[in-house]
């Protein structure tokens, strides 16, 4: 099973992935996923929900996360390269904020191997593999 974790039922689908609402992630079986995508949905999860999602990936599977990087956004606000409206659009109505280092450390604590960890503009992309 490949899932794309989404915040709304209107979210676009990804080829060969089944959209699963964040509110329904508990219906996905433990270790039931070969691949998981979180594309701008991580910040809508609590820490405990994110740990639960990590448990959905089977051994040999992977998880790919793209999300705003709070450190990059705060730095850009501080240095004036973004305004408060842009900063607010990246941070408001979110459950939790993360940086690429936060997510990398979390993956490693859960036994994942990092394949890719990059920052582009104000967002990060990280892909991890569960051995």
Backbone as a chain_set.jsonl record, in Angstrom:
{"seq": "XXXXXXXXXXXXXXXXXXXXXXXXXXXXXXXXXXXXXXXXXXXXXXXXXXXXXXXXXXXXXXXXXXXXXXXXXXXXXXXXXXXXXXXXXXXXXXXXXXXXXXXXXXXXXXXXXXXXXXXXXXXXXXXXXXX", "coords": {"N": [[0.845, -1.175, 0.0], [0.591, 2.182, -0.868], [0.53, 5.375, 0.422], [-0.717, 8.723, 0.323], [-0.668, 11.181, 2.457], [-3.123, 13.428, 3.325], [-4.721, 16.655, 3.871], [-7.279, 17.432, 3.16], [-10.189, 16.15, 1.472], [-10.274, 17.021, -1.103], [-7.729, 17.211, -2.022], [-5.12, 16.932, -4.446], [-4.41, 13.863, -6.143], [-1.716, 11.457, -6.113], [-0.005, 9.646, -8.526], [-0.311, 6.149, -8.367], [-0.646, 6.15, -5.644], [-2.705, 6.128, -2.746], [-4.93, 8.504, -1.556], [-5.122, 9.462, 1.791], [-6.861, 10.761, 4.431], [-5.648, 12.823, 7.077], [-7.122, 12.588, 9.415], [-7.966, 9.999, 9.24], [-5.839, 8.312, 9.437], [-5.377, 6.477, 11.425], [-6.758, 4.26, 10.61], [-5.173, 2.934, 8.863], [-3.24, 0.052, 8.593], [-0.74, -1.002, 10.978], [2.606, -1.016, 9.957], [1.738, -1.313, 7.361], [2.268, 0.005, 4.987], [4.083, 0.498, 2.007], [5.158, 2.797, 0.903], [5.02, 6.213, 1.901], [3.748, 9.457, 1.529], [4.042, 12.773, 2.585], [3.062, 15.668, 1.708], [3.283, 18.818, 2.331], [1.631, 18.377, 4.524], [2.555, 17.626, 6.974], [2.733, 19.563, 9.036], [0.218, 19.653, 10.064], [-0.111, 17.607, 11.735], [0.057, 16.254, 15.041], [2.85, 15.712, 17.238], [2.686, 13.084, 18.267], [0.928, 11.932, 16.4], [2.532, 12.012, 14.126], [4.568, 10.227, 14.843], [2.969, 7.956, 14.938], [2.331, 7.738, 12.2], [4.874, 7.125, 11.198], [5.097, 4.557, 12.126], [3.481, 3.204, 10.39], [4.867, 2.533, 8.151], [6.318, -0.133, 6.49], [9.084, -2.448, 6.984], [11.747, -1.894, 4.812], [10.363, -0.04, 3.418], [9.546, 3.413, 2.519], [9.438, 6.916, 3.396], [8.407, 10.13, 2.472], [8.772, 13.524, 2.931], [7.664, 16.802, 2.537], [7.753, 20.085, 3.562], [7.108, 23.339, 5.076], [10.004, 24.906, 6.405], [10.587, 25.833, 9.585], [12.768, 27.147, 10.732], [14.098, 28.245, 8.531], [12.033, 29.92, 7.615], [11.686, 31.661, 9.818], [14.207, 32.835, 9.9], [14.228, 34.1, 7.395], [12.191, 35.955, 7.801], [13.304, 37.481, 9.872], [15.562, 38.59, 8.557], [14.306, 40.1, 6.692], [13.621, 39.174, 4.165], [11.208, 38.018, 3.7], [7.82, 39.034, 4.313], [5.589, 39.705, 7.122], [3.078, 38.719, 6.44], [3.623, 36.652, 4.606], [5.141, 34.983, 6.27], [3.167, 34.374, 8.159], [1.387, 32.953, 6.522], [2.773, 30.627, 6.204], [2.824, 29.548, 8.721], [0.472, 29.852, 10.286], [-2.548, 28.387, 11.608], [-1.568, 25.813, 11.842], [-0.674, 22.701, 13.349], [1.79, 21.981, 14.437], [5.202, 23.054, 14.183], [8.107, 22.399, 12.187], [11.608, 21.81, 11.569], [14.068, 20.902, 9.104], [16.106, 19.599, 10.453], [14.832, 18.803, 12.823], [13.022, 16.86, 11.853], [14.765, 15.065, 10.617], [16.229, 14.147, 12.85], [14.14, 12.952, 14.281], [13.357, 10.895, 12.508], [15.729, 9.367, 12.567], [15.816, 8.623, 15.275], [13.702, 6.871, 15.291], [14.703, 4.794, 13.899], [15.056, 5.006, 11.151], [16.752, 5.43, 7.971], [18.319, 8.127, 6.475], [17.806, 9.23, 3.228], [17.634, 11.445, 1.519], [17.978, 14.866, 2.236], [17.081, 18.017, 1.974], [17.001, 21.59, 1.602], [14.982, 23.958, 0.133], [14.36, 27.124, -0.868], [11.963, 28.144, 1.296], [11.226, 25.757, 2.324], [11.583, 22.278, 3.251], [12.728, 19.1, 2.036], [12.632, 15.764, 2.718], [13.617, 12.432, 2.586], [13.226, 9.231, 3.797], [14.273, 5.909, 4.674], [13.056, 2.834, 5.85], [14.888, 0.442, 7.296]], "CA": [[0.0, 0.0, 0.0], [1.259, 3.481, -0.922], [-0.434, 6.409, 0.795], [-0.432, 10.147, 0.273], [-1.409, 11.716, 3.594], [-3.652, 14.729, 2.905], [-5.523, 17.379, 4.866], [-8.667, 17.541, 2.699], [-10.555, 15.153, 0.457], [-10.095, 17.639, -2.413], [-6.3, 17.263, -2.35], [-4.8, 16.175, -5.661], [-3.835, 12.549, -5.89], [-0.4, 11.151, -6.669], [-0.115, 8.387, -9.251], [0.027, 4.921, -7.638], [-0.815, 6.368, -4.209], [-4.071, 6.337, -2.277], [-5.051, 9.603, -0.616], [-5.673, 9.136, 3.099], [-6.985, 11.951, 5.271], [-4.954, 12.781, 8.363], [-8.067, 12.128, 10.435], [-8.24, 8.571, 9.052], [-4.577, 7.569, 9.395], [-5.42, 5.352, 12.374], [-7.348, 3.113, 9.919], [-4.112, 2.277, 8.092], [-2.614, -0.934, 9.482], [0.649, -0.878, 11.401], [3.534, -1.601, 8.987], [0.951, -1.657, 6.18], [2.585, 0.844, 3.827], [5.406, 0.423, 1.385], [5.607, 4.182, 0.753], [4.14, 7.254, 2.435], [4.077, 10.838, 1.149], [3.436, 13.891, 3.304], [3.388, 16.855, 0.94], [2.679, 19.971, 3.015], [0.624, 17.955, 5.504], [3.222, 17.328, 8.244], [2.462, 20.571, 10.057], [-1.141, 19.47, 10.569], [-0.054, 16.46, 12.636], [0.736, 16.404, 16.319], [4.056, 14.881, 17.335], [2.256, 11.699, 18.435], [0.386, 11.46, 15.132], [3.659, 11.794, 13.222], [5.177, 8.965, 15.271], [2.042, 6.916, 14.487], [2.517, 7.601, 10.753], [6.14, 6.426, 10.985], [4.841, 3.147, 12.399], [2.705, 2.63, 9.284], [5.798, 2.147, 7.089], [6.899, -1.469, 6.701], [10.526, -2.557, 6.774], [12.044, -1.81, 3.386], [9.558, 1.036, 2.856], [10.099, 4.764, 2.632], [8.537, 8.037, 3.661], [8.884, 11.36, 1.855], [8.116, 14.666, 3.568], [7.963, 18.157, 2.101], [7.026, 20.981, 4.469], [7.826, 24.574, 5.397], [11.034, 24.798, 7.438], [10.345, 26.955, 10.492], [14.02, 27.888, 10.932], [14.29, 29.039, 7.318], [11.001, 30.963, 7.584], [11.998, 32.651, 10.86], [15.401, 33.551, 9.45], [13.83, 34.985, 6.293], [11.434, 37.057, 8.404], [14.266, 38.306, 10.6], [16.411, 39.316, 7.625], [13.48, 40.944, 5.835], [13.407, 38.646, 2.812], [9.764, 37.804, 3.6], [7.081, 39.896, 5.233], [4.821, 38.977, 8.135], [1.979, 37.987, 5.796], [4.183, 35.408, 4.074], [5.461, 34.155, 7.431], [1.894, 33.885, 8.711], [0.811, 31.943, 5.631], [3.531, 29.386, 6.4], [2.779, 29.056, 10.101], [-0.817, 29.918, 10.981], [-3.483, 27.26, 11.515], [-0.819, 24.554, 11.812], [-0.62, 22.062, 14.659], [3.163, 22.004, 14.922], [6.206, 23.493, 13.215], [9.3, 21.555, 12.138], [12.732, 22.13, 10.689], [14.62, 19.692, 8.509], [16.877, 18.909, 11.489], [13.871, 18.149, 13.72], [12.479, 15.675, 11.197], [15.885, 14.145, 10.45], [16.48, 13.534, 14.158], [13.003, 12.088, 14.596], [13.51, 9.694, 11.683], [16.849, 8.567, 13.069], [15.405, 8.052, 16.562], [12.767, 5.782, 15.001], [15.432, 3.75, 13.187], [15.071, 5.234, 9.701], [17.976, 5.888, 7.326], [18.044, 9.291, 5.638], [18.27, 9.125, 1.84], [17.728, 12.806, 0.989], [17.555, 15.94, 3.139], [17.43, 19.265, 1.312], [16.192, 22.78, 1.84], [14.837, 24.787, -1.054], [13.571, 28.298, -0.542], [11.563, 28.125, 2.703], [10.724, 24.422, 2.631], [12.539, 21.188, 3.208], [12.291, 17.806, 1.527], [13.431, 14.702, 3.315], [13.142, 11.08, 2.286], [13.888, 8.274, 4.689], [14.023, 4.498, 4.385], [13.017, 1.995, 7.044], [15.618, -0.809, 7.002]], "C": [[0.889, 1.236, 0.0], [0.221, 4.533, -0.559], [0.162, 7.803, 0.671], [-1.293, 10.757, 1.373], [-1.814, 13.16, 3.303], [-4.519, 15.353, 4.003], [-6.987, 17.507, 4.471], [-8.937, 16.5, 1.624], [-10.403, 15.711, -0.954], [-8.628, 17.702, -2.844], [-6.021, 16.444, -3.608], [-4.154, 14.836, -5.302], [-2.464, 12.439, -6.553], [-0.529, 9.775, -7.315], [0.441, 7.23, -8.423], [-0.023, 5.073, -6.123], [-2.291, 6.588, -3.903], [-4.069, 7.507, -1.309], [-5.705, 9.106, 0.665], [-5.699, 10.429, 3.904], [-6.234, 11.757, 6.581], [-5.862, 12.205, 9.444], [-8.359, 10.636, 10.343], [-6.965, 7.719, 9.055], [-4.593, 6.391, 10.361], [-6.073, 4.114, 11.76], [-6.329, 2.352, 9.066], [-3.404, 1.3, 9.027], [-1.154, -0.623, 9.789], [1.53, -1.65, 10.426], [2.837, -1.993, 7.681], [1.328, -0.924, 4.909], [3.99, 0.596, 3.319], [6.0, 1.821, 1.276], [4.552, 5.138, 1.287], [4.666, 8.604, 1.965], [3.334, 11.792, 2.065], [3.891, 15.155, 2.587], [2.607, 18.028, 1.515], [1.529, 19.574, 3.929], [1.234, 17.681, 6.88], [2.81, 18.29, 9.349], [1.047, 20.502, 10.629], [-1.241, 18.27, 11.5], [0.545, 16.873, 13.97], [1.982, 15.526, 16.285], [3.673, 13.404, 17.419], [1.67, 11.124, 17.148], [1.51, 11.186, 14.129], [4.373, 10.484, 13.566], [4.29, 7.796, 14.833], [2.203, 6.667, 12.986], [3.815, 6.837, 10.461], [5.986, 4.924, 11.225], [4.048, 2.453, 11.308], [3.6, 2.108, 8.163], [6.419, 0.794, 7.429], [8.41, -1.429, 6.511], [10.783, -2.658, 5.28], [11.27, -0.699, 2.698], [10.21, 2.389, 3.05], [9.0, 5.777, 2.919], [9.202, 9.299, 3.128], [8.077, 12.528, 2.421], [8.608, 15.961, 2.935], [7.113, 19.088, 2.952], [7.805, 22.288, 4.635], [8.833, 24.315, 6.521], [10.933, 26.028, 8.329], [11.616, 27.776, 10.716], [14.292, 28.782, 9.725], [13.291, 30.196, 7.258], [11.296, 32.055, 8.608], [13.213, 33.486, 10.47], [15.055, 34.544, 8.338], [13.035, 36.176, 6.814], [12.39, 38.025, 9.108], [15.087, 39.175, 9.651], [15.625, 40.151, 6.621], [13.272, 40.425, 4.424], [11.977, 38.153, 2.607], [9.084, 38.744, 4.578], [6.245, 39.047, 6.193], [3.643, 38.217, 7.529], [2.462, 36.649, 5.236], [4.521, 34.453, 5.215], [4.189, 33.556, 8.023], [1.277, 32.809, 7.837], [1.518, 30.596, 5.784], [3.309, 28.758, 7.775], [1.398, 29.035, 10.746], [-1.692, 28.712, 10.672], [-2.777, 25.927, 11.356], [-0.771, 24.003, 13.237], [0.768, 22.173, 15.268], [4.09, 22.448, 13.799], [7.432, 22.597, 13.313], [10.379, 22.219, 11.299], [13.228, 20.816, 10.119], [15.42, 18.905, 9.553], [15.975, 18.193, 12.484], [13.407, 16.827, 13.124], [13.577, 14.631, 10.996], [16.162, 13.413, 11.758], [15.366, 12.572, 14.551], [13.07, 10.787, 13.808], [14.598, 8.788, 12.26], [16.522, 7.917, 14.409], [14.475, 6.854, 16.378], [13.396, 4.687, 14.147], [15.468, 3.878, 11.677], [16.456, 5.671, 9.244], [17.61, 7.034, 6.388], [18.641, 9.08, 4.251], [18.537, 10.505, 1.25], [17.272, 13.765, 2.083], [18.021, 17.248, 2.527], [16.505, 20.386, 1.757], [16.173, 23.561, 0.537], [13.893, 25.913, -0.703], [13.223, 28.235, 0.941], [11.048, 26.762, 3.153], [11.855, 23.403, 2.633], [11.883, 19.966, 2.571], [13.235, 16.779, 2.147], [12.781, 13.373, 2.971], [13.943, 10.122, 3.152], [13.399, 6.866, 4.39], [14.007, 3.753, 5.714], [13.707, 0.674, 6.718], [14.855, -2.046, 7.471]], "O": [[1.835, 1.323, 0.783], [-0.851, 4.582, -1.163], [1.355, 8.025, 0.88], [-2.513, 10.84, 1.234], [-0.96, 14.013, 3.064], [-4.979, 14.677, 4.923], [-7.849, 17.672, 5.334], [-8.018, 16.03, 0.953], [-10.404, 14.942, -1.915], [-8.327, 18.2, -3.929], [-6.617, 15.386, -3.811], [-3.454, 14.707, -4.298], [-2.111, 13.225, -7.432], [-1.092, 8.853, -6.724], [1.528, 7.326, -7.853], [0.495, 4.226, -5.395], [-3.026, 7.164, -4.704], [-3.301, 7.515, -0.348], [-6.721, 8.412, 0.625], [-4.68, 11.108, 4.041], [-6.192, 10.654, 7.125], [-5.418, 11.426, 10.288], [-8.937, 10.062, 11.266], [-7.009, 6.537, 8.712], [-3.891, 5.405, 10.138], [-5.962, 3.024, 12.321], [-6.608, 1.245, 8.603], [-3.012, 1.675, 10.132], [-0.435, -0.056, 8.966], [1.242, -2.803, 10.104], [3.29, -2.897, 6.979], [0.764, -1.202, 3.851], [4.948, 0.498, 4.086], [7.189, 2.019, 1.521], [3.352, 4.905, 1.146], [5.869, 8.862, 1.996], [2.135, 11.636, 2.294], [4.989, 15.653, 2.837], [1.424, 18.207, 1.224], [0.569, 20.328, 4.097], [0.499, 17.519, 7.854], [2.564, 17.868, 10.479], [0.722, 21.22, 11.575], [-2.321, 17.949, 11.996], [1.426, 17.731, 14.03], [2.137, 14.692, 15.392], [4.258, 12.567, 16.732], [1.892, 9.954, 16.837], [1.437, 10.223, 13.366], [4.739, 9.722, 12.671], [4.799, 6.76, 14.405], [2.211, 5.517, 12.546], [3.844, 5.991, 9.568], [6.67, 4.118, 10.595], [3.953, 1.225, 11.305], [3.151, 1.332, 7.32], [6.971, 0.604, 8.513], [8.944, -0.479, 5.941], [10.117, -3.414, 4.573], [11.49, -0.437, 1.515], [11.274, 2.507, 3.657], [7.813, 5.525, 2.713], [10.401, 9.51, 3.308], [6.847, 12.515, 2.389], [9.811, 16.189, 2.812], [5.9, 18.909, 3.056], [9.007, 22.341, 4.371], [8.54, 23.59, 7.471], [11.17, 27.146, 7.873], [11.535, 28.994, 10.874], [14.672, 29.943, 9.882], [13.653, 31.316, 6.896], [11.171, 33.241, 8.303], [13.24, 34.697, 10.687], [15.527, 35.68, 8.339], [13.194, 37.29, 6.316], [12.285, 39.241, 8.949], [15.286, 40.361, 9.911], [16.217, 40.837, 5.789], [12.792, 41.165, 3.565], [11.568, 37.896, 1.474], [9.691, 39.195, 5.549], [6.206, 37.822, 6.081], [3.25, 37.175, 8.054], [1.784, 35.631, 5.378], [4.227, 33.26, 5.141], [4.146, 32.369, 8.348], [0.703, 31.849, 8.351], [0.927, 29.548, 5.522], [3.577, 27.572, 7.969], [1.178, 28.26, 11.678], [-1.583, 28.1, 9.609], [-3.346, 24.997, 10.782], [-0.822, 24.759, 14.207], [0.913, 22.428, 16.464], [3.802, 22.247, 12.619], [7.759, 22.095, 14.388], [10.107, 23.063, 10.445], [12.855, 19.743, 10.593], [15.409, 17.674, 9.537], [16.306, 17.1, 12.944], [13.397, 15.8, 13.803], [13.338, 13.439, 11.187], [16.312, 12.191, 11.767], [15.628, 11.499, 15.093], [12.868, 9.707, 14.362], [14.396, 7.584, 12.418], [16.914, 6.775, 14.652], [14.458, 5.937, 17.199], [12.709, 3.76, 13.719], [15.875, 2.941, 10.99], [17.237, 6.212, 10.026], [16.681, 6.908, 5.591], [19.83, 8.789, 4.113], [19.54, 10.714, 0.567], [16.289, 13.5, 2.775], [19.211, 17.561, 2.552], [15.387, 20.157, 2.22], [17.212, 23.794, -0.081], [12.758, 25.679, -0.289], [14.129, 28.27, 1.773], [10.494, 26.634, 4.245], [12.933, 23.64, 2.089], [10.66, 19.821, 2.567], [14.458, 16.915, 2.101], [11.563, 13.214, 3.052], [15.169, 10.197, 3.228], [12.28, 6.657, 3.923], [14.833, 4.004, 6.591], [13.176, -0.128, 5.949], [15.332, -3.167, 7.299]]}, "num_chains": 1, "name": "protein.A"}
